Amino acid sequence: MTEMLDPFSPELRDDPAPAYRSLRAGGRLHEFRPGVYLVPRYADCDAILGDPAFGHGYFSGINPFRPGVDPRTLPGSFLLMDPPDHTRMRAMVAPSFTPRAIADLRSQITETAITLLDDAVAAGEVDFVAEIAYPLPLTTICTMLGVPTADHATFGVWASAISRGLDPDALLSDDDKRARTHAVQAFGAYFADLIEHRRARPGTDLLTKLATETPLQLRELVDMAVLLLIAGHETTMNLIATGLLALARNPAQREILCSEPELSRLAVEEFLRFDTPVPFPTRVAMRDVEFAGQTLPRGTGLILLVGSANRDPEAFPDPDSLDVTRFAANRSTPRHLAFSHGPHFCVGAPLARLQGEVLFTELIRRVPDFDLLDDAPPYRVSVSMRGPLSLPVRMPA
């Protein structure tokens, strides 16, 4: 069964549902390799994410996914921390990402979305990933951080290298790891210069706020900026792309959304569940733990198959069907795990949700009869991030 979860197999990238069903039926834990287990069921993933006995283990030297790698050389080391360090760092940025804090961005996000959609309609046929799903979240997070518009395009190659480098090192080539190191260094140098500029000439952006109102050191500020840019861009790009693909493949659900565009907020939650952008987060046993009838020694690695958990029929009836009303208040649907939960719940979740809601509201209103030109688009070669590499669509006026 684990062969079905070869991270580079077309079966997993294009349609992981059969593999997920097989693993869930086969048990709660599957040994993937010595000391590393797959966890496919919703209840178990939910429990592990909320249990402080499980963490990342990088700064304790027990993470099995990148043995011997200094976590300070990895992108966004704040994300790799465990409490209390993670709690301290998170508290400094979290207030800027509450629903109330990001509500003021709605008009800017709407303006960007409308411009991108209008340009796509004028072109007639576009790669939805390159022309809409990629630039919308990149523009949003760069604007929040105060990155000059002229520099946005510079980040493309660096962001792609870091995104690929988020996979476990055993799945990366030497070239992948070198590209990741170069990108981390390039981003670090860029943000170090920008932070010094903001300290000398403060603005109203988030980077200025972090640089002037928190005790973060320069290295911590750089790590935070890189994390916010990568996490705030890549995952939302994949949410938007897979959401469009889901609507294109489910015309009845598209019709429901066309008749009630205000359902876009609920539809985004279903897109996140249906095709989870971060399908395989990892955790490490921080001490010896009893779980699923086994003793997991300290340092045991767990690959949480939240993409499978979000398709678990024990949690979600008819889980392999798209239902844009599934998360309506009267349905009592359990939370999906696309944003994790517990100490590492995604701090940027409100921003991702807002961008998805705005984009799909405007898409349905402006281009309800978009047409997918390739029903089997290529997916990114990654286990950490899931989404189409390209998505050609016709956008009729």
Secondary structure, DSSP 8 states (H G I E B T S, - for coil): -GGGG-TT-HHHHH--HHHHHHHHHH-S-EEEETTEEEE--HHHHHHHHT-TTEE--TTTT--SSSTT--GGGSTTHHHH--TTHHHHHHHHHGGGGSHHHHGGGHHHHHHHHHHHHHHHHHHSEEEHIIIIITHHHHHHHHHHHT--GGGGGGHHHHHHHHHHHTS-GGGS-HHHHHHHHHHHHHHHHHHHHHHHHHHHS--SSHHHHHHHHS---HHHHHHHHHHHHHHHHHHHHHHHHHHHHHHHH-HHHHHHHHH-GGGHHHHHHHHHHHT-SS---EEEESS-EEETTEEE-TT-EEEE-HHHHTT-TTTSSSTTS--TTTT-GGG-----STT--GGG--TTHHHHHHHHHHHHHHHHHH-TT-EES-SS--B-S-SSS--BS--EEE---
